[in-house]
């Protein structure tokens, strides 16, 4: 059974940093594509970053140069380092993966950036 558990969200001032963690079970992050999504109030959920099994990363334009997705294979954890945060980054952030045709989501972690 695949489970994803996020942590690390919180309230931060604009310009600050947060690091989100996603601990995975039932899969190996070293061999599975993983992604971070976010959903702001009144908006659709959107992909912000992904990391492929070969380590290739992709970022949504608005976070390029500010956010970094990475993984620790030994801890089976995916991280999301968010720097230079802006109020428009405020959202619930979700860890995501897809295996054998099924979508798996974490419970989400709230990130609030004050101006």
C-alpha positions as CSV (number, residue, x, y, z in Angstrom):
1,X,0.0,0.0,0.0
2,X,1.4,3.4,-1.1
3,X,1.4,6.2,1.5
4,X,2.8,9.7,1.3
5,X,3.0,11.8,4.4
6,X,4.0,15.5,4.1
7,X,5.3,17.8,6.7
8,X,7.1,21.1,7.0
9,X,4.4,23.7,6.1
10,X,3.7,26.8,8.1
11,X,3.5,30.5,8.2
12,X,6.4,32.5,6.9
13,X,7.0,36.1,5.9
14,X,7.6,37.0,2.3
15,X,11.3,36.4,1.4
16,X,11.5,33.5,3.9
17,X,12.1,29.8,3.3
18,X,10.5,26.5,4.2
19,X,11.4,22.9,3.5
20,X,8.7,20.4,2.9
21,X,9.2,16.7,3.4
22,X,7.3,13.7,1.9
23,X,8.0,10.4,3.5
24,X,6.9,7.5,1.2
25,X,6.0,4.0,2.1
26,X,5.1,1.2,-0.3
27,X,7.3,2.6,-3.0
28,X,11.0,3.5,-3.5
29,X,11.5,7.1,-4.3
30,X,14.8,6.2,-6.0
31,X,12.9,4.3,-8.8
32,X,9.6,6.3,-8.9
33,X,8.7,9.6,-10.4
34,X,7.5,12.0,-7.7
35,X,6.0,15.5,-7.8
36,X,4.8,18.4,-5.7
37,X,1.5,20.0,-6.4
38,X,-0.2,22.9,-4.8
39,X,-3.7,24.3,-4.6
40,X,-4.5,27.8,-3.7
41,X,-8.0,28.9,-2.4
42,X,-10.4,29.1,-5.3
43,X,-7.9,27.7,-7.8
44,X,-7.2,24.3,-9.4
45,X,-4.5,22.1,-8.2
46,X,-1.3,22.6,-10.2
47,X,2.0,20.8,-10.6
48,X,5.0,22.9,-9.4
49,X,7.9,20.4,-9.6
50,X,8.7,16.8,-10.4
51,X,11.7,14.5,-10.1
52,X,12.0,11.5,-12.4
53,X,13.6,8.2,-11.5
54,X,16.8,9.2,-13.3
55,X,16.9,12.4,-11.2
56,X,15.7,14.8,-13.9
57,X,13.8,17.7,-12.5
58,X,11.1,19.9,-14.0
59,X,9.7,23.1,-12.5
60,X,6.8,25.3,-13.2
61,X,7.9,28.7,-14.4
62,X,6.9,30.7,-11.4
63,X,9.1,28.7,-9.0
64,X,12.2,28.2,-11.2
65,X,15.3,29.5,-9.4
66,X,13.5,29.7,-6.0
67,X,12.3,26.1,-5.3
68,X,14.3,22.8,-5.4
69,X,12.9,19.3,-5.4
70,X,15.3,16.6,-4.2
71,X,15.2,13.1,-2.7
72,X,17.1,11.1,-0.1
73,X,17.0,7.5,-1.2
74,X,18.2,6.2,2.2
75,X,15.3,7.9,4.0
76,X,12.8,7.2,1.2
77,X,11.9,10.9,1.4
78,X,11.3,13.6,-1.2
79,X,12.1,17.2,-0.2
80,X,10.9,20.6,-1.5
81,X,13.1,23.5,-0.5
82,X,11.3,26.8,-1.0
83,X,13.3,30.0,-0.9
84,X,12.3,33.6,-1.6
85,X,8.7,32.8,-0.8
86,X,6.0,35.2,-2.1
87,X,2.4,35.7,-0.9
88,X,1.2,34.1,-4.2
89,X,2.9,30.8,-3.1
90,X,0.3,30.5,-0.4
91,X,-1.4,27.1,-0.9
92,X,-1.8,23.6,0.3
93,X,1.1,21.6,-1.0
94,X,0.7,17.9,-1.9
95,X,3.2,15.1,-2.6
96,X,2.1,13.0,-5.5
97,X,3.1,9.8,-7.4
98,X,1.5,7.5,-9.9
99,X,2.0,3.7,-9.9
100,X,0.4,1.1,-12.1
101,X,-2.3,3.5,-13.2
102,X,-3.2,4.7,-9.8
103,X,-2.7,8.2,-8.4
104,X,-1.4,8.6,-4.9
105,X,-1.6,11.9,-2.9
106,X,-0.4,12.9,0.5
107,X,-2.8,14.6,3.0
108,X,-1.3,18.1,2.1
109,X,0.5,20.7,4.2
110,X,-0.5,24.3,4.4
111,X,2.0,27.0,3.4
112,X,1.1,30.6,4.1
113,X,3.3,33.5,3.1
114,X,2.5,36.9,4.7
115,X,3.3,40.1,2.9
